[in-house]
Amino acid sequence: MLNKIFIPCLLFISSWATAQKADSFFNESMDSGYHYLFKFMARESMQNFGNAIREARRLNNNHHYADALFGAGQATWYAGNFKNAADTIELALKFWPADDKKHFIGAYRILSNVYDDPGESEKAFKAVQLALIKNEGSRDEENQVLLLVQLGKLYQNIGDLESASHYYQMALDEKPVKGEYPFRELHHCMGELYAARKQFDSAAWSYRQSFIGNPLSRVIRIRLGELHLMQQHYDSAYYFLHPVYEEVLPVNDINMIAATAIGLGKIAYEQGDLRNAVKLATDAYSIASQKGVFRFYESASELLASIYEKLGDAGSALHYRKLYDSLKETASTDVFKGQLFAFRQRSEAASHEADMQSLRASKKIADRTIIIVCLAAVLAIAFIVFRYQNIRLRLKQRASELEMQALRAQMNPHFIFNCLSAINHFILDNQNDKASDYLTRFSRLVRMVLVNAGKDAISLEEELDMLRLYLDMEQLRFKQAFTYTIDIPNGLPASQLQVPCFILQPFCENAIWHGLLHKEGEGKLAISFKYFEGILLVTIRDNGIGRQKAAALGTKQHSSMGQQLTASRLALFNKNRDERSSMEIHDLKDANEEVTGTEIILYIQTPL
């Protein structure tokens, strides 16, 4: 009888002890993971979270598994692997119970930060807005402050400083506890906002507020160093940046190594220590390119270009300057996507609020009489439909204008950089006459571009004047490596047909750079025009190496950005979002199916 009681009790106690031991190991692994995470030791943190993941699987405990995945996602983010970090946190969200709001809110907030680092603005906006919706019922004050701060950061990153300031003020109104993390993060971001506005004293004050509760914060010391660097206080900047650089090297904190290396590299450059500047900038560039940290990749490229220009290494300077230029274009595109998303969100919110006001008004009227209710309902529906159509039309038109302006703004730096690089090349080769000739032509072209910059469209005649000037410049630059012809049919009213400003140049540039310059023998570029039924058909044909060989040479990795942007501009001008209906690209082949060049056909809607 005693055995029947004793043995089950013994088994229960043994099972309970084993479970307690397993839970203890899981908790120890999680605690160690966060301990190393707070010290920015990503590798050690991932190892401990990995142990916790394996233990959670063994225990078949979904909540533990989600907790461990969330920790691993943050550690992966700190290591600079943004895609894997986002995927890991997304996976964690699938294993938490639906009613576990606190974890959901925190995970979406961190996910927004992860998407923000590589510049995925739309995903970052969506994540933080999901978190805000989740927090509406529970009103977790700490998360509310951090979510408002994150939303402010996103607006600041897309250049909307007024909206950023608005959300930071909302976070201040939540009265975060002085010295705690939400308070420190808020003032950290406010400091960055003031720095962006060149309000240096206010920025310094906000950064020092962030020291309260964490007086040795590496991030804030970096920000103060960058602030002094903006003011050209190089000794003060070095005072803040160099100790942090020495601290983060042993723990391999890649984000802080890259940030401090770029800052110290700029100081060395300004003080004439070019050897040290090259080393620091190269280290930052290597980290950024390997890990995909976009903002450091761009800064390091710009710094290396400046250093090599001062060293007289024209080839390296041109390489990094072209890379920086293409990265700036990509960054502008990413910022523009974020601006459009924010614009759509504000428009939808405004429309939703208008609908809600109409519904509230209808409800008040309904309390009176059925006849009045019916009449008011009809009027309200008619008003809403009309207003919705009107708003939709205006928003669509405004979005198109914004998109056209952004694309045109990205085009101009792309082309201007190539021209300045050519002038620099002639100067470095002591070809002063050619440099002077090229500069004269360039100044004429810039004047023409500036005169037409604010116009949505110009005459075909004006466009051809600019195109001829550009092609003459390219012939001079590349020592007559190609010839060109422009065939205009008799009777074509070039002065009356309207086309987008500078629409043809990027396609011709693409043909020259990727087709003709790699061809053996004389290159030929032919531009011809036809007009029928309100459509101007432009054919740009070259006898270059073709698209396949150009791709194999790797020449189109960044340089075709101008053509892509211009294709988008043309689609907008034609009031058609489908670029394929505005442009065709064909490979030209001989009887043996060998590629003999490339043909681009543009369709421009321009009725007389």
N, C-alpha and C positions, 0 to 999 in steps of 0.2 A: 504493500500500500504506500509506504514512504517513497519507494522507487518511482511509482507512478506520479507522485507529486514532485519529487526532487529533480528528476531528469528533465522534464519540461521546463522547470524553473531555471535549471542550469543552462539549457539551450537558449532560453530567452535572454538570460544575462549575457551569455557569450555573444549572441547576435547583436544585442544592444551595444556591447563594448566594441564590437567590430565596426558597427555603424558610426559610433562616436569617434573612433580612431580615424575612419575614412573622412568624416566631416572635418575633423581636426586637420588632417593633411590638406584637404581642399582649402580650408580657411587660411592655413599657413602659406600655401602657394599664392593665394589671392593677395594676402597682406604683403608678402614679399614682392609680388608683381607691382603693386601700387607704390611700395617703398622705392623701388628702383625707377618707376615711372616719374615720381615727383622729383627725383634727382636727374632726370633726363638721360637715364642709362637704358636706352631702348633695348639693347640686346639681352641684358640680364632680365629686364622686365618681361620680354617675350618668352624667355625660357621658363620663368615661373608661371606665367599665364598658360603656357603650353602644358605644364604639369597639371594645372587646375582643369584644363579642358579634358585631358585624358582621364582624370579622376572622376569628373562629372559624367563622362560617357560610361565609365565602369559602373557608377552608381545608378545610371539611367535616370538622372535627375535633370529635367529640362531647364528648371530655373537656374541651377548651378551652371549648366552648360551655357546659357545665355549670358550670365554674369561674366564667366571666363572669356567668352568670345568678345564681349564688349571691352574688357580690359586688354585683350590681345589686339583688338582693332585700334585702340588708342596707342599702344606701344608701336604698332606697325606704322601708324601716322607719324609718330615721333621719329621713326627710322627713315621717313621720307618716301615710303611706298604708298602713295595715295590711293591708287586703284584697289590694292589688296586691303587697305585699311577700310575703305568704303564698303567693299564686299563683305568683310568680316562683321562690321557693325550692322549692315543690312540683314545678315544671317542671324545675328543676335536678336534682332527685333521680331523674328519669326518664332522664337522659342519662349519669350516672356508671355505670361498670361495677359489677356486683353485688358483686364482691369488694373494692370500694374502701371499706372500713369506716370509715376515718378521715374521709373526706368525708361519708359518711352520718351518722355520729355528730354531727359538728359542725353539719351542716345541720338535723338534727332538734332539736338543742339550741337553735339560733337560732330555729327555727320555734316552739318552745315559748314563747320570749320574745315573739315577734311576736304570738302568740295571746293571751298573758297581758295585754298592754297594753290592748286594748279589752275585757277581761274575759271572754274565751271560755275559761273554766277547763277544761272537759272536753277540748277540743282540745289545750290546753296540756299537760294531764296525759298524754294519749295520746302526744303527740310526744316528751316527755322519757322516757317509759317505753320507747318504741321505741328511743331512743338508748341507754338503759341495757342493753337486751337485746342490741343490736349490740355493745356494749362488753364484754360478759361474756367473750368469748373472747380479745380482743386486750388488754384491761386497759390501755388508754391512761390513764396516771395523771392527766395534765392534764385530759383530758375527764371522767374519773371524778369528780374534785373538782368541776368546773363543773356536771356533771349532778346530783350530790347537792345542790349549792347551789341549782340551779334548782328541784329538787323541794321543797326546804325553803321557797323563796320562794312556790311555789304553795300549799303548806299554810298559810303565814303569811297569804296573801291571802284565804283562806277562813276565817280566824279560828282555825285549829288550831295554836296556838303551840307546843304540846307536840310535835307531829309535826315542826314546822319545826325546833325545837331538836334533835330526834333526828337529823335528816338533816345539820344543820350540824356536829354532833358527829362523825358518820360522815365528813364531809368533812375535819374536823380530824385524824381518825385516819389519813387518807391522807398526812398530813405534807406539805402543799404547800410549795414552796420560798419562803422569805420574800422578799417584794419582787416576785415574779412575779405575773402577772395572776390566776391562780386564787386565790392567797393574798389578794390585794387584794379580789377580788370576794367571797370568803368572809367577810372581816371587815366589808366594806361591808354585807352582808346581816345579819350578826350584830348590827351596830350598829342596823339598822332593827328587829330583833326586840327588842333591849333597850329601844329608844325606845318601842315599842308596849307594853312592860310597865312603862313609866315608870321604868326603871332608868337614869337619865340619866348617871351616872358611868361605868357599864359601856359604855353606848352611845358616849360620847365616846372612851373608850379604844379601842374597836373601830374607830371611824372613823379615829383617828390611826394605827392599824396599817395602814389602807388607804392612807395617804400614803406608806408605805415603798415605794420604787421609782417613785413618781409623786407627788412632793410638791406639785404644782400642780393636782391633780385637781379639775376643776370640780364633778363630781358630789359628791365628798366635802365640798367647801366648801359646797355647797348643803345637804347633809345636816346639817352642823354648824350652819348658819344656822337650819334648821328645828328642830333640837334646842334651840337657845337661844330660839327663838320659843315652843316648847312650855313653856319655863320662864319665859316673860315677861321674858327678858333682851333687850330690844328693841335696845339699842345694839350688843350683841355680835352679835345676829342680822344687823343692818344691815352690820356690819363684814365678815361672810362673804358675804352675798347681793349687795350692791351692786356690788362689783368683778366678780363673775361676770356679772351683768346687763349691765354695760358691755362685757365681753369677748364675749358671745355675740350681741349685737345686730348687729354688722357681718357675722358669718358666718351669721346667720339660723338658728341652731339652735333650732327651735321648741319642743322639749321643755324645754330649759333656760330659754328666754325665758319660757315660761308658768310654770314652777316658780318662778323668781326673781321674776317680776312678782306672782304671788300672795303670796309671802312678804313682799315689800316693800310690797304693798298692805295686808296685815294690820298691818304696822308703822306705816304712815301712818295707818291707821284708829285704831289704839290711841293714837297720839300726837296725834290730832285734825286731821291734815292730810287732810281729806276730799276735797278737790279732786284731790290727787295720788293718793289711794287709789282714786277712781273711775276715773282714767285707767289706772292699772296693772291694776286688776281687769278693766276693759273690754278692754284689750289681751289679757289672758290668756283671757278668755271668747271673744274673737273667734278666737284661734288654736285653742282647744280645740274650738269648735263647727265650724270649717271642717275641721279635721283628724280630728275624732272621737276625741280623746284624752280618754277618759271621766273619768279621775280629776281632770283639770284642769277639765273642764266642770262637774263637781259642785262643786269647791272655789270656782271663780270665781262660780258662781251664788249660793252661800251667802254669800260675801263681799259681792257686789253687793247682795243683799237687806239685809244688816246696814248697809251704808253708806247706802242709800236710806232705811232706817228712821230712821237718825240725822239725815239731811238733811230728813226730814219729807215726802219724796216717797212717799206711800202707794201710788199706782198702780204705780210702778216696783218698790217694795219687795215688793208683793203678787205681781207678775209673776215676779220672780226667786225669791221664796220658794216659790211653787207649782212652778216649774221644778225647784228644788232638791229639793223633796219628792218629785216624780215620779222624779227621777234616783236618789234614795236608795232608792225602792221598786224601781227597775230593778236597782240595784246589789245590793240584798238578794236579788232573784230570781237574779241571776247567781252570787252567793256561794253561795246555797242549792243551785243546780245543781252547783256544784263540790263542795259538801259531800256531796251525794248520790252523785256519781261516786266521790269518794274512799271513801265508806262502802261502795259496791258493790265497789270494787277490794280493800279490806281484807277484805271478807267472802269474795270469790272466792279471795283468796290463802290465807285461813285454811282454807277448804274444801279447796283444792288440797293444802295441807300435811297436812291430816288424811288425805286419800286416799293421799298418799305414805307416811305412817307406817303405814297399814293394809297397803299393798303390801309394805313392808319386813318387817313382822311376818309376813305370809303367806309370804314367801320363806324366812324362818328355819324356819318350821314345815315347809315343803316338803322340807327337808333330812332330815327324820326318816322318816316313813312315808307311803305313799300314802293310807292310811285317815285318818290325822290331817290330812293336807293337805286332803282332800275335806271333812272335817267342819269344819275351820277356815275353808275357803273359804266354805262355806254360812253359817256364823256371821258371818263378816266381811261378806259381801254383805248379809245381813239387817241387821246393825248399821249399815252405811254407808247403806243405803236409809232406815232409820228415822231415823238422825241427819241425813241430808240433808233429809228431809221436815220434820223438826223445826226445823232451822236455817233452812230456806227460809221456813217459816211465821213464825218469830220475826222474821226479817229483813224480811219483807213487812209485818208488823205494825209493827215499829219504823220502817221507812221511811215508812209512812202517818202515824204519830204525828209524826215529824220534819217531814214535809211540811205537816201540818195546823198544827203550831206555828209554822212559818216563815210560812205564809200569814196566820195570825192576827196574828203579830208585824208583818207588813207592813201589814195593814189598819188597826191602831190609830193609827199615826202619820199615815196618810193622812187619817183622819177628824178626829183631834184638831187637825191643822194648820188644816183648813177652819174649825173652830169658833173657834180662837184668832184667825184672820184676821178673822172677823166681829166679834169683840169689839174687836179693834184698829181696825176700820173705824168702829164706833160711837164709840169714844173720839176718834179723829181728827176725826170730824164733830161733836164736842161733844154727842153724844146720850147723856149720862151715865145717864139713867133706863133707856134701852133697853139700854145696856151692862151696867148692874147687873142688870136682869131677865134678860138673855141669859146673864150669867155665873152667876146663881143656877141657871138651868135646866141650864146646862152642867155645873156642879158636881154636880147631882143625877144627870145622865146618866153622868158620869165615875165617880161612886160605884157606880152600878148596873153599869157595865162592869167596874170593878175587882173587885166582889163576884163577878161571873160569869166573870172572866178565866181562871181555872184550870179551868173546866168544859168538857168536850167538848160538852155539850148542856144546855139549860135548858128550862123549860116554855114552851109557846106563850104562856101568859098573861104570863109575865115578858118575853118577847120583844116582845109587843105594848105593854107598858108603856113599854119603852125606845123603841120605834118612835114611839108617840104623842108622847113628850117630844121626840124629834128633829124630827118634823114641825112641832110647835108652835114650835120654835126657828127652823126654816127659814121659817115664815110670818112670824114677827117680823122676821127678818133681811131678807126680801124684801118687806116692807110689804104683806102679805096678797095677793101676786101670784097665789096659787092657793088652792084649797080642797081638802080631802081627806075621804074617807069610808073607814071600815073596816067591812066587812060580815061578821059572824060568824053562821052559822046557829044557831038555837036547838037546844040539845042537844049542840053540839060541845064535848067535854070539854077545853077549852083548858088547864086546869091539869094534865092528865094526859099530853098529847101533848108529846114531846120534840123540840126542833129545835136546830140549831147556834146558838150565841150570836151575836147581832147579824147574822143572815143576811139580813134583809129590808132593812135600812137602805141598803146600797150601791145596790140596784136602785131604791129610791125616790129616792135622791140623784141617780142617773143620769137618771131621768125628769124631775126638777125642773130640774137644771142644763142638760141638753142638749135638753129638749123644751119644758117649760112656760115657762121664763124668756125664751125667744125668740119666744113666741107673742104675737100681738096679741089683747087681750081676756083674759077670766078663764081661768086654767088650772085644770084639774080632775084630781085624782089619786084613783083608786078601787082599794082593796085588798079582795079577797074571798077566801073560803076554802071549800073543800069537802073532805070526807073519805070515802074508800071503800077497803075492802080493804087497810088498813094504809098507804095513801098519803094524805098531806096535799097537796092541790092548791091552790096559791096563785096568784091572778091579780092582776097589777099593771098597771093600765091608765091611760094619760094621754091627753089631747087636745092634745098638743104638736105640734111642727113635723115630727116623724118623723125616722127615721135618716138618710135621704138628705140632707135639708137641713142637719141637724146636722153631717154629715160635710163638706158644702160650706162651712159656716162655719168649719170647722177646730176646733170646740170639743172634739172627742173625742181629740185627739192624745195628751194625757197623763191627762186627768181620769177616763177610764173604767177606770183601773187597779184601783180598788176593786171594781168589778163583775166584772172578770176574775178577780181573786183569790177573790172570794166564790163565783163559779161553780165554781172548782176545789175550794174547801172543801166545797161542797155535794156534788160528785161523790164526794169522799172520804168524807163522812158517809154517803152512800148505798152505800158500798163498791163504787163503780163508777168506773173511770178515764175513762169516756167522758162528757164534760160534756153532750153533746147529748141523752143519755137523762135528764138531770136538769133541763134547762131548754130552753124554746122561746121564740123572739122572733118576733113578727109585726107587720107594718104594718097599721094599721086604715085602711080606705078607705070612701068613701061610694059612692053609686050611679054617680057619674061617674069612679070610680077615682082620686079625689083622696085623698091621704093625710090622715087626720084624727087621727092619733096613733099610739101604740105600745102593744103588749100583750106582757107577759112572763109566762110560765106556769112555775112552779117545781113540781117533784115531789119531795116530801120523804118518805123512808121512815121512818115513825114508828108502829110497831104499838102498840096499847094493851096 
